[in-house]
Amino acid sequence: MAVVGIVAVCVVLLVLAFLAPRLSRRPERGTQRTLGVGSRTAGKAPGVLGRLFSKPFRSSQKAVGRSGSAGRRARGRFPL
């Protein structure tokens, strides 16, 4: 279920970054900040479990950043 949520957020950010590049930065940073809190909290688990629990949050942060930058990059290449 969480994967579907992250995919939906990435799609929304991609579209927002394409339509309004400047306005997309704040939601992107907010989403990354929220995922960062989850990663830090999950990372407090002892030993290897901390790394395993925080990895999905880290990869989700990367995906959110990539989708936002991809939308802005596509907007820059758009001929109009």
PDB file of N, CA, C and O in Angstrom:
ATOM      1  N   MET A   1       0.828  -1.198   0.000  1.00  0.00           N
ATOM      2  CA  MET A   1       0.000   0.000   0.000  1.00  0.00           C
ATOM      3  C   MET A   1       0.867   1.255   0.000  1.00  0.00           C
ATOM      4  O   MET A   1       0.543   2.244  -0.657  1.00  0.00           O
ATOM      5  N   ALA A   2       1.969   1.205   0.741  1.00  0.00           N
ATOM      6  CA  ALA A   2       2.854   2.361   0.807  1.00  0.00           C
ATOM      7  C   ALA A   2       3.511   2.630  -0.549  1.00  0.00           C
ATOM      8  O   ALA A   2       3.754   3.780  -0.915  1.00  0.00           O
ATOM      9  N   VAL A   3       3.790   1.559  -1.280  1.00  0.00           N
ATOM     10  CA  VAL A   3       4.408   1.722  -2.601  1.00  0.00           C
ATOM     11  C   VAL A   3       3.469   2.481  -3.524  1.00  0.00           C
ATOM     12  O   VAL A   3       3.905   3.350  -4.279  1.00  0.00           O
ATOM     13  N   VAL A   4       2.212   2.165  -3.467  1.00  0.00           N
ATOM     14  CA  VAL A   4       1.218   2.854  -4.301  1.00  0.00           C
ATOM     15  C   VAL A   4       1.153   4.337  -3.926  1.00  0.00           C
ATOM     16  O   VAL A   4       1.018   5.198  -4.796  1.00  0.00           O
ATOM     17  N   GLY A   5       1.250   4.623  -2.637  1.00  0.00           N
ATOM     18  CA  GLY A   5       1.241   6.011  -2.176  1.00  0.00           C
ATOM     19  C   GLY A   5       2.444   6.792  -2.673  1.00  0.00           C
ATOM     20  O   GLY A   5       2.308   7.936  -3.107  1.00  0.00           O
ATOM     21  N   ILE A   6       3.622   6.182  -2.612  1.00  0.00           N
ATOM     22  CA  ILE A   6       4.842   6.847  -3.078  1.00  0.00           C
ATOM     23  C   ILE A   6       4.783   7.063  -4.587  1.00  0.00           C
ATOM     24  O   ILE A   6       5.189   8.117  -5.078  1.00  0.00           O
ATOM     25  N   VAL A   7       4.286   6.086  -5.317  1.00  0.00           N
ATOM     26  CA  VAL A   7       4.149   6.235  -6.776  1.00  0.00           C
ATOM     27  C   VAL A   7       3.184   7.369  -7.097  1.00  0.00           C
ATOM     28  O   VAL A   7       3.436   8.162  -8.005  1.00  0.00           O
ATOM     29  N   ALA A   8       2.089   7.449  -6.362  1.00  0.00           N
ATOM     30  CA  ALA A   8       1.119   8.526  -6.594  1.00  0.00           C
ATOM     31  C   ALA A   8       1.736   9.890  -6.307  1.00  0.00           C
ATOM     32  O   ALA A   8       1.519  10.838  -7.062  1.00  0.00           O
ATOM     33  N   VAL A   9       2.496   9.998  -5.233  1.00  0.00           N
ATOM     34  CA  VAL A   9       3.162  11.269  -4.899  1.00  0.00           C
ATOM     35  C   VAL A   9       4.154  11.633  -5.989  1.00  0.00           C
ATOM     36  O   VAL A   9       4.237  12.794  -6.389  1.00  0.00           O
ATOM     37  N   CYS A  10       4.908  10.652  -6.475  1.00  0.00           N
ATOM     38  CA  CYS A  10       5.882  10.925  -7.540  1.00  0.00           C
ATOM     39  C   CYS A  10       5.203  11.399  -8.821  1.00  0.00           C
ATOM     40  O   CYS A  10       5.701  12.306  -9.488  1.00  0.00           O
ATOM     41  N   VAL A  11       4.091  10.803  -9.163  1.00  0.00           N
ATOM     42  CA  VAL A  11       3.371  11.210 -10.379  1.00  0.00           C
ATOM     43  C   VAL A  11       2.830  12.631 -10.216  1.00  0.00           C
ATOM     44  O   VAL A  11       2.922  13.445 -11.135  1.00  0.00           O
ATOM     45  N   VAL A  12       2.273  12.920  -9.059  1.00  0.00           N
ATOM     46  CA  VAL A  12       1.749  14.269  -8.807  1.00  0.00           C
ATOM     47  C   VAL A  12       2.875  15.297  -8.876  1.00  0.00           C
ATOM     48  O   VAL A  12       2.704  16.364  -9.467  1.00  0.00           O
ATOM     49  N   LEU A  13       4.022  14.986  -8.280  1.00  0.00           N
ATOM     50  CA  LEU A  13       5.155  15.915  -8.331  1.00  0.00           C
ATOM     51  C   LEU A  13       5.698  16.070  -9.749  1.00  0.00           C
ATOM     52  O   LEU A  13       6.106  17.163 -10.142  1.00  0.00           O
ATOM     53  N   LEU A  14       5.705  14.989 -10.510  1.00  0.00           N
ATOM     54  CA  LEU A  14       6.166  15.065 -11.897  1.00  0.00           C
ATOM     55  C   LEU A  14       5.289  16.015 -12.700  1.00  0.00           C
ATOM     56  O   LEU A  14       5.792  16.873 -13.425  1.00  0.00           O
ATOM     57  N   VAL A  15       3.989  15.858 -12.569  1.00  0.00           N
ATOM     58  CA  VAL A  15       3.055  16.722 -13.302  1.00  0.00           C
ATOM     59  C   VAL A  15       3.150  18.165 -12.808  1.00  0.00           C
ATOM     60  O   VAL A  15       3.156  19.099 -13.610  1.00  0.00           O
ATOM     61  N   LEU A  16       3.225  18.346 -11.499  1.00  0.00           N
ATOM     62  CA  LEU A  16       3.331  19.686 -10.941  1.00  0.00           C
ATOM     63  C   LEU A  16       4.634  20.361 -11.372  1.00  0.00           C
ATOM     64  O   LEU A  16       4.649  21.551 -11.689  1.00  0.00           O
ATOM     65  N   ALA A  17       5.726  19.593 -11.380  1.00  0.00           N
ATOM     66  CA  ALA A  17       7.013  20.158 -11.798  1.00  0.00           C
ATOM     67  C   ALA A  17       6.999  20.529 -13.273  1.00  0.00           C
ATOM     68  O   ALA A  17       7.669  21.479 -13.677  1.00  0.00           O
ATOM     69  N   PHE A  18       6.245  19.793 -14.080  1.00  0.00           N
ATOM     70  CA  PHE A  18       6.160  20.129 -15.493  1.00  0.00           C
ATOM     71  C   PHE A  18       5.308  21.373 -15.719  1.00  0.00           C
ATOM     72  O   PHE A  18       5.651  22.229 -16.535  1.00  0.00           O
ATOM     73  N   LEU A  19       4.202  21.468 -14.996  1.00  0.00           N
ATOM     74  CA  LEU A  19       3.283  22.589 -15.207  1.00  0.00           C
ATOM     75  C   LEU A  19       3.745  23.867 -14.505  1.00  0.00           C
ATOM     76  O   LEU A  19       3.607  24.961 -15.052  1.00  0.00           O
ATOM     77  N   ALA A  20       4.289  23.730 -13.305  1.00  0.00           N
ATOM     78  CA  ALA A  20       4.706  24.898 -12.530  1.00  0.00           C
ATOM     79  C   ALA A  20       6.017  24.572 -11.807  1.00  0.00           C
ATOM     80  O   ALA A  20       5.999  24.191 -10.637  1.00  0.00           O
ATOM     81  N   PRO A  21       7.157  24.721 -12.502  1.00  0.00           N
ATOM     82  CA  PRO A  21       8.431  24.296 -11.923  1.00  0.00           C
ATOM     83  C   PRO A  21       8.773  24.966 -10.587  1.00  0.00           C
ATOM     84  O   PRO A  21       9.276  24.306  -9.678  1.00  0.00           O
ATOM     85  N   ARG A  22       8.509  26.245 -10.463  1.00  0.00           N
ATOM     86  CA  ARG A  22       8.851  26.923  -9.215  1.00  0.00           C
ATOM     87  C   ARG A  22       7.956  26.492  -8.065  1.00  0.00           C
ATOM     88  O   ARG A  22       8.410  26.357  -6.928  1.00  0.00           O
ATOM     89  N   LEU A  23       6.689  26.276  -8.366  1.00  0.00           N
ATOM     90  CA  LEU A  23       5.746  25.894  -7.324  1.00  0.00           C
ATOM     91  C   LEU A  23       5.917  24.442  -6.876  1.00  0.00           C
ATOM     92  O   LEU A  23       5.368  24.047  -5.848  1.00  0.00           O
ATOM     93  N   SER A  24       6.660  23.655  -7.624  1.00  0.00           N
ATOM     94  CA  SER A  24       6.810  22.245  -7.278  1.00  0.00           C
ATOM     95  C   SER A  24       7.886  22.016  -6.227  1.00  0.00           C
ATOM     96  O   SER A  24       7.926  20.949  -5.613  1.00  0.00           O
ATOM     97  N   ARG A  25       8.744  22.977  -6.011  1.00  0.00           N
ATOM     98  CA  ARG A  25       9.864  22.757  -5.095  1.00  0.00           C
ATOM     99  C   ARG A  25       9.423  22.619  -3.642  1.00  0.00           C
ATOM    100  O   ARG A  25       9.970  21.800  -2.904  1.00  0.00           O
ATOM    101  N   ARG A  26       8.462  23.393  -3.236  1.00  0.00           N
ATOM    102  CA  ARG A  26       8.033  23.345  -1.837  1.00  0.00           C
ATOM    103  C   ARG A  26       7.347  22.016  -1.483  1.00  0.00           C
ATOM    104  O   ARG A  26       7.669  21.436  -0.447  1.00  0.00           O
ATOM    105  N   PRO A  27       6.410  21.512  -2.310  1.00  0.00           N
ATOM    106  CA  PRO A  27       5.846  20.192  -2.002  1.00  0.00           C
ATOM    107  C   PRO A  27       6.897  19.078  -2.057  1.00  0.00           C
ATOM    108  O   PRO A  27       6.841  18.119  -1.287  1.00  0.00           O
ATOM    109  N   GLU A  28       7.848  19.220  -2.974  1.00  0.00           N
ATOM    110  CA  GLU A  28       8.912  18.212  -3.069  1.00  0.00           C
ATOM    111  C   GLU A  28       9.743  18.193  -1.791  1.00  0.00           C
ATOM    112  O   GLU A  28      10.023  17.129  -1.239  1.00  0.00           O
ATOM    113  N   ARG A  29      10.132  19.373  -1.329  1.00  0.00           N
ATOM    114  CA  ARG A  29      10.928  19.445  -0.095  1.00  0.00           C
ATOM    115  C   ARG A  29      10.137  18.957   1.111  1.00  0.00           C
ATOM    116  O   ARG A  29      10.691  18.304   1.995  1.00  0.00           O
ATOM    117  N   GLY A  30       8.842  19.271   1.151  1.00  0.00           N
ATOM    118  CA  GLY A  30       8.010  18.811   2.257  1.00  0.00           C
ATOM    119  C   GLY A  30       7.890  17.295   2.287  1.00  0.00           C
ATOM    120  O   GLY A  30       7.940  16.681   3.353  1.00  0.00           O
ATOM    121  N   THR A  31       7.733  16.700   1.119  1.00  0.00           N
ATOM    122  CA  THR A  31       7.646  15.244   1.044  1.00  0.00           C
ATOM    123  C   THR A  31       8.966  14.607   1.438  1.00  0.00           C
ATOM    124  O   THR A  31       8.985  13.610   2.161  1.00  0.00           O
ATOM    125  N   GLN A  32      10.073  15.177   0.966  1.00  0.00           N
ATOM    126  CA  GLN A  32      11.379  14.635   1.326  1.00  0.00           C
ATOM    127  C   GLN A  32      11.644  14.798   2.820  1.00  0.00           C
ATOM    128  O   GLN A  32      12.245  13.924   3.445  1.00  0.00           O
ATOM    129  N   ARG A  33      11.206  15.895   3.383  1.00  0.00           N
ATOM    130  CA  ARG A  33      11.393  16.108   4.818  1.00  0.00           C
ATOM    131  C   ARG A  33      10.609  15.076   5.625  1.00  0.00           C
ATOM    132  O   ARG A  33      11.113  14.530   6.607  1.00  0.00           O
ATOM    133  N   THR A  34       9.380  14.818   5.204  1.00  0.00           N
ATOM    134  CA  THR A  34       8.552  13.824   5.890  1.00  0.00           C
ATOM    135  C   THR A  34       9.174  12.436   5.798  1.00  0.00           C
ATOM    136  O   THR A  34       9.215  11.703   6.786  1.00  0.00           O
ATOM    137  N   LEU A  35       9.655  12.078   4.621  1.00  0.00           N
ATOM    138  CA  LEU A  35      10.297  10.780   4.461  1.00  0.00           C
ATOM    139  C   LEU A  35      11.609  10.714   5.237  1.00  0.00           C
ATOM    140  O   LEU A  35      11.992   9.646   5.713  1.00  0.00           O
ATOM    141  N   GLY A  36      12.292  11.834   5.366  1.00  0.00           N
ATOM    142  CA  GLY A  36      13.525  11.881   6.144  1.00  0.00           C
ATOM    143  C   GLY A  36      13.276  11.621   7.615  1.00  0.00           C
ATOM    144  O   GLY A  36      14.070  10.952   8.276  1.00  0.00           O
ATOM    145  N   VAL A  37      12.176  12.147   8.129  1.00  0.00           N
ATOM    146  CA  VAL A  37      11.810  11.887   9.524  1.00  0.00           C
ATOM    147  C   VAL A  37      11.553  10.397   9.718  1.00  0.00           C
ATOM    148  O   VAL A  37      11.991   9.815  10.710  1.00  0.00           O
ATOM    149  N   GLY A  38      10.850   9.782   8.784  1.00  0.00           N
ATOM    150  CA  GLY A  38      10.603   8.343   8.861  1.00  0.00           C
ATOM    151  C   GLY A  38      11.885   7.543   8.801  1.00  0.00           C
ATOM    152  O   GLY A  38      12.040   6.554   9.516  1.00  0.00           O
ATOM    153  N   SER A  39      12.812   7.968   7.944  1.00  0.00           N
ATOM    154  CA  SER A  39      14.082   7.272   7.814  1.00  0.00           C
ATOM    155  C   SER A  39      14.903   7.385   9.091  1.00  0.00           C
ATOM    156  O   SER A  39      15.494   6.406   9.546  1.00  0.00           O
ATOM    157  N   ARG A  40      14.938   8.569   9.660  1.00  0.00           N
ATOM    158  CA  ARG A  40      15.693   8.753  10.908  1.00  0.00           C
ATOM    159  C   ARG A  40      15.081   7.967  12.052  1.00  0.00           C
ATOM    160  O   ARG A  40      15.796   7.382  12.864  1.00  0.00           O
ATOM    161  N   THR A  41      13.767   7.953  12.115  1.00  0.00           N
ATOM    162  CA  THR A  41      13.091   7.217  13.180  1.00  0.00           C
ATOM    163  C   THR A  41      13.311   5.714  13.020  1.00  0.00           C
ATOM    164  O   THR A  41      13.596   5.017  13.994  1.00  0.00           O
ATOM    165  N   ALA A  42      13.179   5.219  11.792  1.00  0.00           N
ATOM    166  CA  ALA A  42      13.382   3.787  11.550  1.00  0.00           C
ATOM    167  C   ALA A  42      14.842   3.397  11.748  1.00  0.00           C
ATOM    168  O   ALA A  42      15.136   2.264  12.128  1.00  0.00           O
ATOM    169  N   GLY A  43      15.746   4.320  11.496  1.00  0.00           N
ATOM    170  CA  GLY A  43      17.169   4.039  11.657  1.00  0.00           C
ATOM    171  C   GLY A  43      17.600   3.882  13.098  1.00  0.00           C
ATOM    172  O   GLY A  43      18.718   3.441  13.362  1.00  0.00           O
ATOM    173  N   LYS A  44      16.741   4.232  14.031  1.00  0.00           N
ATOM    174  CA  LYS A  44      17.082   4.099  15.443  1.00  0.00           C
ATOM    175  C   LYS A  44      16.897   2.682  15.968  1.00  0.00           C
ATOM    176  O   LYS A  44      17.220   2.397  17.121  1.00  0.00           O
ATOM    177  N   ALA A  45      16.382   1.801  15.131  1.00  0.00           N
ATOM    178  CA  ALA A  45      16.270   0.400  15.526  1.00  0.00           C
ATOM    179  C   ALA A  45      17.680  -0.166  15.670  1.00  0.00           C
ATOM    180  O   ALA A  45      18.593   0.288  14.980  1.00  0.00           O
ATOM    181  N   PRO A  46      17.872  -1.131  16.537  1.00  0.00           N
ATOM    182  CA  PRO A  46      19.230  -1.618  16.804  1.00  0.00           C
ATOM    183  C   PRO A  46      19.831  -2.400  15.638  1.00  0.00           C
ATOM    184  O   PRO A  46      19.164  -3.208  14.992  1.00  0.00           O
ATOM    185  N   GLY A  47      21.106  -2.132  15.393  1.00  0.00           N
ATOM    186  CA  GLY A  47      21.906  -2.909  14.455  1.00  0.00           C
ATOM    187  C   GLY A  47      21.440  -2.873  13.018  1.00  0.00           C
ATOM    188  O   GLY A  47      21.101  -1.825  12.468  1.00  0.00           O
ATOM    189  N   VAL A  48      21.436  -4.053  12.432  1.00  0.00           N
ATOM    190  CA  VAL A  48      21.100  -4.202  11.020  1.00  0.00           C
ATOM    191  C   VAL A  48      19.647  -3.831  10.755  1.00  0.00           C
ATOM    192  O   VAL A  48      19.307  -3.376   9.663  1.00  0.00           O
ATOM    193  N   LEU A  49      18.794  -4.023  11.751  1.00  0.00           N
ATOM    194  CA  LEU A  49      17.380  -3.689  11.570  1.00  0.00           C
ATOM    195  C   LEU A  49      17.186  -2.208  11.263  1.00  0.00           C
ATOM    196  O   LEU A  49      16.296  -1.847  10.494  1.00  0.00           O
ATOM    197  N   GLY A  50      18.001  -1.360  11.849  1.00  0.00           N
ATOM    198  CA  GLY A  50      17.893   0.075  11.587  1.00  0.00           C
ATOM    199  C   GLY A  50      18.134   0.406  10.131  1.00  0.00           C
ATOM    200  O   GLY A  50      17.418   1.210   9.535  1.00  0.00           O
ATOM    201  N   ARG A  51      19.152  -0.223   9.566  1.00  0.00           N
ATOM    202  CA  ARG A  51      19.438   0.006   8.145  1.00  0.00           C
ATOM    203  C   ARG A  51      18.344  -0.567   7.266  1.00  0.00           C
ATOM    204  O   ARG A  51      17.956   0.047   6.273  1.00  0.00           O
ATOM    205  N   LEU A  52      17.848  -1.735   7.622  1.00  0.00           N
ATOM    206  CA  LEU A  52      16.789  -2.353   6.819  1.00  0.00           C
ATOM    207  C   LEU A  52      15.490  -1.565   6.881  1.00  0.00           C
ATOM    208  O   LEU A  52      14.801  -1.431   5.869  1.00  0.00           O
ATOM    209  N   PHE A  53      15.148  -1.046   8.045  1.00  0.00           N
ATOM    210  CA  PHE A  53      13.898  -0.304   8.194  1.00  0.00           C
ATOM    211  C   PHE A  53      13.963   1.074   7.539  1.00  0.00           C
ATOM    212  O   PHE A  53      12.946   1.580   7.063  1.00  0.00           O
ATOM    213  N   SER A  54      15.149   1.684   7.509  1.00  0.00           N
ATOM    214  CA  SER A  54      15.238   3.032   6.956  1.00  0.00           C
ATOM    215  C   SER A  54      15.453   3.045   5.440  1.00  0.00           C
ATOM    216  O   SER A  54      15.271   4.081   4.801  1.00  0.00           O
ATOM    217  N   LYS A  55      15.835   1.914   4.867  1.00  0.00           N
ATOM    218  CA  LYS A  55      16.115   1.878   3.429  1.00  0.00           C
ATOM    219  C   LYS A  55      14.913   2.250   2.557  1.00  0.00           C
ATOM    220  O   LYS A  55      15.092   3.004   1.601  1.00  0.00           O
ATOM    221  N   PRO A  56      13.697   1.762   2.833  1.00  0.00           N
ATOM    222  CA  PRO A  56      12.565   2.162   1.979  1.00  0.00           C
ATOM    223  C   PRO A  56      12.311   3.664   2.005  1.00  0.00           C
ATOM    224  O   PRO A  56      11.904   4.239   0.995  1.00  0.00           O
ATOM    225  N   PHE A  57      12.543   4.295   3.128  1.00  0.00           N
ATOM    226  CA  PHE A  57      12.352   5.745   3.215  1.00  0.00           C
ATOM    227  C   PHE A  57      13.413   6.479   2.401  1.00  0.00           C
ATOM    228  O   PHE A  57      13.110   7.459   1.721  1.00  0.00           O
ATOM    229  N   ARG A  58      14.647   6.007   2.468  1.00  0.00           N
ATOM    230  CA  ARG A  58      15.721   6.644   1.693  1.00  0.00           C
ATOM    231  C   ARG A  58      15.475   6.510   0.203  1.00  0.00           C
ATOM    232  O   ARG A  58      15.648   7.473  -0.544  1.00  0.00           O
ATOM    233  N   SER A  59      15.070   5.313  -0.243  1.00  0.00           N
ATOM    234  CA  SER A  59      14.831   5.130  -1.676  1.00  0.00           C
ATOM    235  C   SER A  59      13.599   5.921  -2.125  1.00  0.00           C
ATOM    236  O   SER A  59      13.537   6.375  -3.268  1.00  0.00           O
ATOM    237  N   SER A  60      12.637   6.083  -1.246  1.00  0.00           N
ATOM    238  CA  SER A  60      11.470   6.904  -1.586  1.00  0.00           C
ATOM    239  C   SER A  60      11.855   8.370  -1.706  1.00  0.00           C
ATOM    240  O   SER A  60      11.343   9.081  -2.570  1.00  0.00           O
ATOM    241  N   GLN A  61      12.754   8.822  -0.843  1.00  0.00           N
ATOM    242  CA  GLN A  61      13.244  10.200  -0.946  1.00  0.00           C
ATOM    243  C   GLN A  61      13.926  10.422  -2.288  1.00  0.00           C
ATOM    244  O   GLN A  61      13.711  11.447  -2.936  1.00  0.00           O
ATOM    245  N   LYS A  62      14.742   9.472  -2.703  1.00  0.00           N
ATOM    246  CA  LYS A  62      15.417   9.589  -3.997  1.00  0.00           C
ATOM    247  C   LYS A  62      14.406   9.631  -5.142  1.00  0.00           C
ATOM    248  O   LYS A  62      14.553  10.417  -6.078  1.00  0.00           O
ATOM    249  N   ALA A  63      13.389   8.789  -5.064  1.00  0.00           N
ATOM    250  CA  ALA A  63      12.377   8.735  -6.128  1.00  0.00           C
ATOM    251  C   ALA A  63      11.619  10.052  -6.227  1.00  0.00           C
ATOM    252  O   ALA A  63      11.336  10.524  -7.328  1.00  0.00           O
ATOM    253  N   VAL A  64      11.289  10.645  -5.088  1.00  0.00           N
ATOM    254  CA  VAL A  64      10.578  11.931  -5.090  1.00  0.00           C
ATOM    255  C   VAL A  64      11.459  13.008  -5.713  1.00  0.00           C
ATOM    256  O   VAL A  64      10.980  13.813  -6.512  1.00  0.00           O
ATOM    257  N   GLY A  65      12.724  13.032  -5.360  1.00  0.00           N
ATOM    258  CA  GLY A  65      13.637  14.022  -5.935  1.00  0.00           C
ATOM    259  C   GLY A  65      13.820  13.845  -7.429  1.00  0.00           C
ATOM    260  O   GLY A  65      13.870  14.819  -8.180  1.00  0.00           O
ATOM    261  N   ARG A  66      13.918  12.603  -7.852  1.00  0.00           N
ATOM    262  CA  ARG A  66      14.097  12.339  -9.279  1.00  0.00           C
ATOM    263  C   ARG A  66      12.871  12.701 -10.092  1.00  0.00           C
ATOM    264  O   ARG A  66      12.991  13.220 -11.202  1.00  0.00           O
ATOM    265  N   SER A  67      11.690  12.433  -9.551  1.00  0.00           N
ATOM    266  CA  SER A  67      10.487  12.747 -10.324  1.00  0.00           C
ATOM    267  C   SER A  67      10.298  14.252 -10.450  1.00  0.00           C
ATOM    268  O   SER A  67       9.884  14.736 -11.503  1.00  0.00           O
ATOM    269  N   GLY A  68      10.594  14.992  -9.394  1.00  0.00           N
ATOM    270  CA  GLY A  68      10.495  16.448  -9.482  1.00  0.00           C
ATOM    271  C   GLY A  68      11.501  17.028 -10.455  1.00  0.00           C
ATOM    272  O   GLY A  68      11.161  17.891 -11.264  1.00  0.00           O
ATOM    273  N   SER A  69      12.742  16.556 -10.382  1.00  0.00           N
ATOM    274  CA  SER A  69      13.757  17.082 -11.301  1.00  0.00           C
ATOM    275  C   SER A  69      13.477  16.661 -12.737  1.00  0.00           C
ATOM    276  O   SER A  69      13.765  17.412 -13.669  1.00  0.00           O
ATOM    277  N   ALA A  70      12.919  15.469 -12.924  1.00  0.00           N
ATOM    278  CA  ALA A  70      12.582  15.020 -14.282  1.00  0.00           C
ATOM    279  C   ALA A  70      11.488  15.895 -14.888  1.00  0.00           C
ATOM    280  O   ALA A  70      11.539  16.212 -16.077  1.00  0.00           O
ATOM    281  N   GLY A  71      10.509  16.286 -14.091  1.00  0.00           N
ATOM    282  CA  GLY A  71       9.455  17.168 -14.590  1.00  0.00           C
ATOM    283  C   GLY A  71       9.997  18.537 -14.977  1.00  0.00           C
ATOM    284  O   GLY A  71       9.615  19.099 -16.004  1.00  0.00           O
ATOM    285  N   ARG A  72      10.890  19.068 -14.145  1.00  0.00           N
ATOM    286  CA  ARG A  72      11.480  20.373 -14.473  1.00  0.00           C
ATOM    287  C   ARG A  72      12.395  20.279 -15.688  1.00  0.00           C
ATOM    288  O   ARG A  72      12.432  21.196 -16.508  1.00  0.00           O
ATOM    289  N   ARG A  73      13.132  19.176 -15.810  1.00  0.00           N
ATOM    290  CA  ARG A  73      13.995  18.982 -16.970  1.00  0.00           C
ATOM    291  C   ARG A  73      13.172  18.857 -18.243  1.00  0.00           C
ATOM    292  O   ARG A  73      13.537  19.418 -19.276  1.00  0.00           O
ATOM    293  N   ALA A  74      12.061  18.122 -18.175  1.00  0.00           N
ATOM    294  CA  ALA A  74      11.189  17.960 -19.344  1.00  0.00           C
ATOM    295  C   ALA A  74      10.572  19.290 -19.739  1.00  0.00           C
ATOM    296  O   ALA A  74      10.405  19.576 -20.924  1.00  0.00           O
ATOM    297  N   ARG A  75      10.234  20.103 -18.746  1.00  0.00           N
ATOM    298  CA  ARG A  75       9.679  21.427 -19.040  1.00  0.00           C
ATOM    299  C   ARG A  75      10.705  22.288 -19.756  1.00  0.00           C
ATOM    300  O   ARG A  75      10.364  23.038 -20.671  1.00  0.00           O
ATOM    301  N   GLY A  76      11.959  22.183 -19.341  1.00  0.00           N
ATOM    302  CA  GLY A  76      13.011  22.945 -20.001  1.00  0.00           C
ATOM    303  C   GLY A  76      13.246  22.540 -21.437  1.00  0.00           C
ATOM    304  O   GLY A  76      13.650  23.364 -22.258  1.00  0.00           O
ATOM    305  N   ARG A  77      13.000  21.285 -21.752  1.00  0.00           N
ATOM    306  CA  ARG A  77      13.182  20.790 -23.121  1.00  0.00           C
ATOM    307  C   ARG A  77      11.961  20.964 -23.994  1.00  0.00           C
ATOM    308  O   ARG A  77      12.028  20.785 -25.210  1.00  0.00           O
ATOM    309  N   PHE A  78      10.845  21.313 -23.377  1.00  0.00           N
ATOM    310  CA  PHE A  78       9.607  21.461 -24.123  1.00  0.00           C
ATOM    311  C   PHE A  78       9.731  22.621 -25.097  1.00  0.00           C
ATOM    312  O   PHE A  78      10.209  23.686 -24.707  1.00  0.00           O
ATOM    313  N   PRO A  79       9.323  22.458 -26.332  1.00  0.00           N
ATOM    314  CA  PRO A  79       9.578  23.499 -27.354  1.00  0.00           C
ATOM    315  C   PRO A  79       8.806  24.791 -27.168  1.00  0.00           C
ATOM    316  O   PRO A  79       9.183  25.803 -27.758  1.00  0.00           O
ATOM    317  N   LEU A  80       7.748  24.806 -26.380  1.00  0.00           N
ATOM    318  CA  LEU A  80       6.966  26.054 -26.257  1.00  0.00           C
ATOM    319  C   LEU A  80       7.467  26.877 -25.149  1.00  0.00           C
ATOM    320  O   LEU A  80       6.936  27.958 -24.894  1.00  0.00           O
TER     321      LEU A  80
END
